């Protein structure tokens, strides 16, 4: 029978302040005092008090809901920080990038960036493709929502709780409903592992004479076991051989003595320096014997060859090993047997090289290019834009070495054409020296581009 006091019905200090400020408390106390003094039947007083209690509970619940929205309730993902977006705990950290580039070449078919999908629940089903600009973010909300779910409910829904629920009403979608069209993805390194040292040997412009044909098999057989493969840089015989079939067969017999796989790039002596009426014959003889010649051995290199309508591009190849990208190309010296074919081949090879390097730029730390020709003005269509690509697009940060024969003399050009990451080596011809030993280790780049490549010359 005592008057009701304010502190007794307060839930929190915020609720008391809100109720008392609205005048509801004083009204309730006055009403109950009137009921006490008035002569009203007992049952009517009980019914009236019960109604007042329910009205009071409704007021208290409304106050709690308002305060929850204002101060950041349990259903507010952002908390009380003013609605700032939070980074999803499922967002991947930014992976280290080995090399940064300015702009992608316009002619390249570059790979699309990796798309990371957030597993955090969303407030409604997504209808947009995920963005690739950076890590995904958790969507924010300013309070609970009681809008009907877009997904039909299997049974009758209950009245909404006065307290916001921490779980969204819609289940998160594991994948975007409308995934964007993607370009060809980046192919992982076919020889997974680590950046390490690759050891191989190189010969060029040999055998030219009968004496060299006798000496070369012993030099090849003497290649150390730590060498992983051998490369012949073209000109399997002297141009005076006139592309006779026995010279191709002699080269097959000699190179087959190797204990390691042998990759062969074509030279001008076995193709475009053949007699005019035998150019196609010479190329066919070379292709029949040396195209995919490395497959005579069991090896783990995944070799990819260039596909194109030009028949002379099928002998171009690339593979990766321990973080180094190896590319072999049909780059020959000698005569222009067909001007249109010559320039078309160089143009297509240029785009192929750029495409491969750009595609695997984050998976490799060095590039080695094999070809026969010493670069001259006849090869400017290839080498001038290639040097620009190394300097500008790769910003001089991808160590690049071009190994070639053709001039029969040992020479090292570094930095070649003034480009700090471009090294060019002309390999000694004949059998006066043992096959040239090359070591490539991309991990040595911190000491300078030249430190990535090592070579060792030995007298025969």
Legacy VTK file of the C-alpha trace (Angstrom):
# vtk DataFile Version 3.0
C-alpha trace
ASCII
DATASET POLYDATA
POINTS 460 float
0.000 0.000 0.000
3.046 2.289 -0.066
3.505 4.702 -3.014
5.759 3.286 -5.725
9.175 4.964 -5.837
11.217 5.610 -8.953
14.404 3.626 -8.188
12.427 0.417 -7.562
11.355 0.074 -11.215
14.583 1.278 -12.809
16.359 -1.403 -14.894
19.449 0.665 -15.712
20.442 4.208 -15.095
19.716 4.969 -18.754
16.214 3.443 -18.556
15.334 5.413 -15.391
16.493 8.618 -16.997
14.465 8.016 -20.128
11.259 7.034 -18.224
11.393 9.839 -15.691
12.101 12.441 -18.368
8.979 11.441 -20.244
6.741 12.049 -17.230
5.476 8.513 -17.298
6.713 7.743 -13.798
4.882 10.586 -12.096
1.700 9.744 -13.962
1.848 6.138 -12.817
2.451 7.118 -9.185
-0.429 9.596 -9.240
-2.775 7.041 -10.770
-1.901 4.405 -8.173
-2.372 6.923 -5.334
-5.821 7.799 -6.669
-6.699 4.122 -6.767
-5.613 3.742 -3.149
-7.729 6.620 -1.809
-10.764 6.126 -4.051
-13.478 3.781 -2.993
-13.334 1.362 -5.915
-14.094 -2.342 -5.740
-11.063 -4.511 -5.018
-11.268 -6.557 -8.266
-11.370 -3.455 -10.413
-8.287 -2.114 -8.666
-6.414 -5.376 -9.399
-7.400 -5.288 -13.091
-6.393 -1.675 -13.419
-3.009 -2.287 -11.754
-2.349 -5.252 -14.030
-2.940 -3.065 -17.085
-0.621 -0.413 -15.715
2.097 -3.009 -15.131
1.913 -4.206 -18.764
2.029 -0.612 -19.976
5.086 -0.003 -17.792
6.854 -3.085 -19.180
6.206 -1.904 -22.740
7.746 1.470 -21.941
10.798 -0.198 -20.373
11.285 -2.519 -23.370
11.050 0.389 -25.815
13.648 2.336 -23.833
16.074 -0.575 -23.840
15.697 -0.961 -27.598
16.365 2.738 -28.225
19.421 2.686 -25.980
20.714 -0.468 -27.663
20.616 1.230 -31.045
22.311 4.321 -29.716
25.140 2.676 -27.752
25.867 -0.310 -29.963
23.936 -3.402 -28.966
24.832 -7.010 -29.426
23.359 -7.031 -32.917
25.504 -4.074 -34.054
28.541 -5.580 -35.843
30.472 -2.325 -35.712
29.945 -1.724 -31.960
29.886 1.818 -30.634
32.573 3.175 -32.934
30.283 5.313 -35.025
29.580 2.800 -37.771
33.106 2.355 -39.157
33.597 -0.584 -41.443
35.539 -3.465 -39.951
37.961 -5.681 -41.874
36.733 -9.227 -42.206
38.651 -11.750 -40.098
38.451 -14.011 -43.131
40.146 -11.487 -45.403
43.577 -12.684 -46.495
46.566 -10.621 -45.706
48.254 -9.056 -48.673
50.760 -11.521 -50.117
54.281 -10.219 -50.710
54.844 -9.250 -54.289
58.211 -9.973 -55.694
58.101 -7.313 -58.388
55.833 -4.323 -58.871
54.995 -2.983 -62.265
53.727 0.239 -63.653
51.185 -0.705 -66.270
50.366 -3.942 -68.012
51.283 -4.156 -71.717
48.182 -3.510 -73.742
48.737 -6.493 -75.972
49.130 -9.010 -73.195
46.469 -11.418 -72.055
47.195 -10.853 -68.402
45.637 -12.928 -65.689
42.904 -11.586 -63.562
43.732 -10.796 -59.929
42.932 -13.474 -57.405
39.468 -12.978 -55.991
39.119 -13.512 -52.262
35.670 -14.405 -50.992
34.655 -13.469 -47.460
32.943 -16.113 -45.348
31.441 -13.505 -43.024
27.616 -13.495 -42.986
25.883 -10.772 -44.924
22.648 -9.004 -44.102
21.100 -10.072 -47.375
22.033 -12.434 -50.204
24.697 -11.007 -52.469
23.786 -10.290 -56.047
27.013 -8.678 -57.091
30.308 -10.187 -58.063
33.076 -9.763 -55.489
35.418 -6.855 -55.872
39.101 -7.385 -56.598
40.330 -4.032 -55.303
41.455 -5.449 -51.960
40.475 -7.533 -48.964
36.785 -8.071 -48.504
35.025 -6.226 -45.681
32.214 -7.167 -43.306
29.072 -5.166 -44.082
27.984 -2.820 -41.309
24.566 -2.178 -39.864
23.184 0.541 -37.618
20.809 -1.736 -35.718
18.596 -4.780 -35.960
16.151 -5.074 -38.788
12.778 -6.738 -38.694
12.159 -6.622 -42.443
10.769 -9.913 -43.761
13.416 -12.349 -44.989
13.653 -12.630 -48.799
13.819 -16.393 -48.380
10.422 -18.029 -47.614
10.186 -19.350 -44.049
9.224 -22.992 -43.566
6.813 -22.222 -40.720
5.059 -19.389 -38.879
7.454 -16.796 -37.558
7.326 -15.645 -33.973
7.060 -12.058 -32.868
10.393 -10.240 -33.127
12.459 -10.160 -29.989
12.852 -6.728 -28.359
16.572 -7.429 -28.244
18.496 -7.568 -31.522
19.722 -10.995 -32.562
23.451 -11.419 -33.188
22.853 -13.757 -36.130
21.528 -12.372 -39.450
18.249 -13.849 -40.616
19.707 -14.847 -43.975
22.324 -17.572 -44.274
25.604 -16.425 -45.866
26.176 -17.492 -49.448
29.474 -19.383 -49.886
29.907 -18.197 -53.459
28.653 -15.195 -55.428
25.401 -15.997 -57.173
26.546 -14.281 -60.344
30.321 -14.843 -60.615
32.038 -12.526 -63.073
33.624 -13.922 -66.223
37.281 -14.598 -65.536
40.260 -14.652 -67.816
42.654 -17.532 -67.922
43.913 -18.010 -64.335
47.518 -17.959 -63.349
48.876 -21.470 -63.752
50.815 -22.569 -60.671
54.457 -23.461 -60.969
54.428 -26.949 -62.555
57.490 -27.834 -60.494
56.438 -26.544 -57.069
59.060 -26.053 -54.445
61.321 -23.147 -53.636
63.592 -20.620 -55.266
66.864 -22.445 -55.618
69.807 -23.109 -57.889
69.403 -24.664 -61.336
72.566 -26.029 -62.967
72.723 -26.745 -66.719
75.235 -26.796 -69.590
75.277 -25.155 -73.009
76.974 -25.791 -76.375
76.660 -23.954 -79.696
77.814 -24.072 -83.327
79.141 -27.611 -83.105
80.140 -30.022 -84.618
81.380 -28.261 -87.742
84.221 -30.633 -88.604
84.908 -34.332 -88.459
87.337 -33.766 -85.582
84.659 -31.940 -83.570
82.193 -34.729 -84.337
84.673 -37.162 -82.752
85.465 -34.996 -79.702
81.990 -33.744 -78.833
80.473 -37.059 -77.576
83.191 -37.375 -74.920
82.619 -33.786 -73.755
78.882 -34.400 -73.468
79.335 -37.635 -71.569
81.649 -35.820 -69.150
79.001 -33.336 -68.003
78.764 -33.585 -64.167
75.808 -35.294 -62.553
74.608 -32.123 -60.828
73.703 -30.682 -64.225
69.967 -30.974 -64.899
69.883 -30.536 -68.685
71.903 -29.599 -71.752
70.996 -26.965 -74.368
72.309 -26.817 -77.929
71.976 -23.267 -79.248
71.800 -24.168 -82.922
73.997 -24.696 -85.993
74.430 -28.456 -85.747
76.778 -28.443 -88.760
78.608 -26.039 -91.071
76.595 -24.211 -93.720
78.649 -25.950 -96.410
76.832 -29.156 -95.459
73.942 -27.932 -97.630
71.433 -29.465 -95.211
72.230 -33.019 -96.217
70.313 -35.571 -94.180
73.420 -37.326 -92.826
74.432 -34.222 -90.879
71.107 -34.124 -89.037
71.487 -37.806 -88.196
75.050 -37.308 -86.998
73.894 -34.616 -84.575
71.168 -36.914 -83.233
73.695 -39.659 -82.500
76.086 -37.277 -80.716
73.531 -35.484 -78.557
71.947 -38.792 -77.585
75.125 -39.555 -75.614
74.009 -37.097 -72.958
72.933 -38.499 -69.601
70.639 -35.503 -69.142
67.725 -34.211 -71.264
68.813 -32.144 -74.270
66.893 -29.106 -75.555
67.739 -27.976 -79.088
66.961 -24.576 -80.622
67.178 -24.260 -84.377
70.056 -22.486 -86.109
70.262 -20.890 -89.538
72.620 -23.543 -90.935
69.995 -26.266 -90.647
67.159 -24.127 -92.013
67.209 -20.722 -93.708
70.832 -20.992 -94.920
69.993 -24.177 -96.807
70.001 -23.957 -100.621
66.983 -21.952 -101.795
65.169 -25.016 -103.043
65.797 -26.926 -99.778
64.694 -24.448 -97.112
61.459 -26.274 -96.368
63.243 -29.606 -96.621
65.858 -28.498 -94.116
63.274 -27.299 -91.632
61.300 -30.537 -91.938
64.420 -32.607 -91.365
65.215 -30.615 -88.243
61.631 -30.882 -86.941
61.446 -34.625 -87.491
64.539 -35.158 -85.343
64.775 -32.334 -82.806
61.257 -31.110 -82.133
60.584 -32.326 -78.573
64.009 -33.960 -78.593
64.116 -33.711 -74.772
61.419 -36.378 -74.567
64.014 -39.037 -75.390
64.883 -38.791 -71.680
62.766 -39.216 -68.590
62.497 -35.831 -66.856
60.152 -33.825 -64.625
60.091 -30.582 -66.646
56.637 -29.607 -67.853
57.452 -28.158 -71.258
54.911 -25.954 -73.031
55.245 -25.078 -76.709
53.863 -22.165 -78.676
50.761 -22.889 -80.717
50.194 -20.805 -83.807
49.334 -21.088 -87.472
52.986 -20.375 -88.279
54.713 -23.706 -88.514
58.025 -22.162 -87.456
56.719 -21.293 -83.983
56.077 -24.853 -82.843
59.705 -25.286 -81.789
59.434 -22.448 -79.247
59.135 -23.727 -75.687
59.241 -22.756 -72.032
59.366 -24.465 -68.658
60.062 -23.464 -65.050
62.443 -24.886 -62.502
63.112 -23.666 -58.928
61.870 -20.158 -59.599
63.568 -19.662 -62.977
61.668 -19.392 -66.263
63.474 -20.940 -69.275
62.386 -19.969 -72.802
63.699 -21.314 -76.123
62.988 -19.420 -79.373
63.476 -19.686 -83.115
65.851 -16.718 -83.482
68.196 -17.343 -86.375
70.745 -15.335 -88.302
71.636 -15.740 -91.948
69.464 -14.920 -94.938
65.933 -13.589 -95.168
64.316 -16.474 -96.993
60.912 -14.755 -96.735
60.564 -11.224 -95.360
56.929 -11.533 -94.320
57.596 -14.772 -92.419
60.667 -13.296 -90.741
58.934 -10.231 -89.291
55.724 -12.062 -88.466
57.705 -14.669 -86.526
59.612 -12.043 -84.543
56.421 -10.131 -83.720
54.605 -13.221 -82.495
57.584 -14.403 -80.474
57.867 -11.000 -78.815
54.251 -11.069 -77.668
54.623 -14.678 -76.527
57.682 -13.845 -74.391
56.007 -10.841 -72.805
52.853 -12.808 -72.140
54.726 -15.657 -70.458
56.881 -13.387 -68.282
53.913 -11.241 -67.271
51.811 -14.297 -66.533
54.371 -15.846 -64.188
55.925 -12.630 -62.872
54.942 -13.456 -59.279
56.086 -17.084 -59.482
59.574 -16.714 -60.921
62.583 -14.660 -59.965
64.699 -14.908 -63.130
64.385 -15.564 -66.867
66.800 -17.350 -69.216
66.240 -17.030 -72.971
67.827 -19.480 -75.428
68.271 -18.527 -79.087
70.814 -18.909 -81.843
71.296 -15.446 -83.349
73.507 -12.620 -82.220
71.090 -9.643 -82.141
71.509 -7.418 -85.193
69.335 -4.871 -87.002
67.518 -7.796 -88.578
66.201 -8.668 -85.104
65.225 -5.173 -83.941
61.539 -6.053 -84.249
62.095 -8.435 -81.333
64.909 -7.069 -79.190
64.181 -3.321 -79.095
60.671 -3.719 -77.632
61.901 -6.608 -75.467
64.543 -4.374 -73.877
61.902 -1.698 -73.352
59.683 -4.279 -71.665
62.499 -5.328 -69.323
63.380 -1.749 -68.448
59.975 -0.055 -68.258
57.287 -2.655 -67.587
59.441 -4.817 -65.318
61.217 -1.710 -63.999
64.586 -3.433 -64.288
63.753 -5.846 -61.473
63.509 -9.211 -63.254
67.019 -10.624 -63.915
67.119 -11.679 -67.575
69.845 -13.547 -69.462
70.006 -14.211 -73.206
72.297 -17.100 -74.227
73.171 -17.404 -77.921
75.760 -18.659 -80.370
76.184 -17.508 -83.989
79.373 -15.411 -83.713
81.500 -18.376 -82.440
83.262 -16.183 -79.852
82.955 -15.903 -76.089
81.560 -12.536 -75.007
79.672 -11.146 -72.009
77.528 -8.027 -72.304
76.471 -6.568 -68.974
74.626 -4.423 -68.522
73.475 -5.121 -72.043
72.201 -2.006 -73.820
72.536 -0.155 -70.508
69.736 -2.162 -68.844
70.691 -3.203 -65.330
68.733 -6.480 -65.314
69.741 -7.638 -68.822
72.743 -9.943 -69.272
73.752 -11.344 -72.664
76.343 -14.083 -73.260
77.750 -15.329 -76.546
78.880 -18.954 -76.176
82.196 -20.181 -77.578
81.805 -22.453 -80.592
83.423 -25.828 -81.252
85.172 -28.193 -78.880
88.039 -26.024 -77.641
86.145 -25.713 -74.381
83.968 -28.060 -72.404
80.224 -27.358 -72.432
79.637 -24.066 -70.613
78.344 -24.517 -67.066
75.573 -22.104 -65.972
74.073 -21.698 -62.499
70.915 -19.657 -61.874
69.693 -18.800 -58.392
66.906 -16.181 -58.120
67.481 -15.892 -54.358
70.739 -14.048 -55.054
68.914 -11.056 -56.529
69.429 -9.063 -53.319
73.118 -8.854 -54.274
72.336 -7.559 -57.757
70.951 -8.959 -60.997
74.344 -10.230 -62.118
74.683 -12.285 -58.912
71.712 -14.416 -60.008
73.744 -15.893 -62.892
77.077 -17.683 -62.628
79.068 -19.427 -65.329
82.217 -21.497 -65.540
84.416 -21.977 -68.569
86.812 -24.933 -68.793
89.300 -25.890 -71.427
88.671 -29.238 -73.074
LINES 1 461
460 0 1 2 3 4 5 6 7 8 9 10 11 12 13 14 15 16 17 18 19 20 21 22 23 24 25 26 27 28 29 30 31 32 33 34 35 36 37 38 39 40 41 42 43 44 45 46 47 48 49 50 51 52 53 54 55 56 57 58 59 60 61 62 63 64 65 66 67 68 69 70 71 72 73 74 75 76 77 78 79 80 81 82 83 84 85 86 87 88 89 90 91 92 93 94 95 96 97 98 99 100 101 102 103 104 105 106 107 108 109 110 111 112 113 114 115 116 117 118 119 120 121 122 123 124 125 126 127 128 129 130 131 132 133 134 135 136 137 138 139 140 141 142 143 144 145 146 147 148 149 150 151 152 153 154 155 156 157 158 159 160 161 162 163 164 165 166 167 168 169 170 171 172 173 174 175 176 177 178 179 180 181 182 183 184 185 186 187 188 189 190 191 192 193 194 195 196 197 198 199 200 201 202 203 204 205 206 207 208 209 210 211 212 213 214 215 216 217 218 219 220 221 222 223 224 225 226 227 228 229 230 231 232 233 234 235 236 237 238 239 240 241 242 243 244 245 246 247 248 249 250 251 252 253 254 255 256 257 258 259 260 261 262 263 264 265 266 267 268 269 270 271 272 273 274 275 276 277 278 279 280 281 282 283 284 285 286 287 288 289 290 291 292 293 294 295 296 297 298 299 300 301 302 303 304 305 306 307 308 309 310 311 312 313 314 315 316 317 318 319 320 321 322 323 324 325 326 327 328 329 330 331 332 333 334 335 336 337 338 339 340 341 342 343 344 345 346 347 348 349 350 351 352 353 354 355 356 357 358 359 360 361 362 363 364 365 366 367 368 369 370 371 372 373 374 375 376 377 378 379 380 381 382 383 384 385 386 387 388 389 390 391 392 393 394 395 396 397 398 399 400 401 402 403 404 405 406 407 408 409 410 411 412 413 414 415 416 417 418 419 420 421 422 423 424 425 426 427 428 429 430 431 432 433 434 435 436 437 438 439 440 441 442 443 444 445 446 447 448 449 450 451 452 453 454 455 456 457 458 459
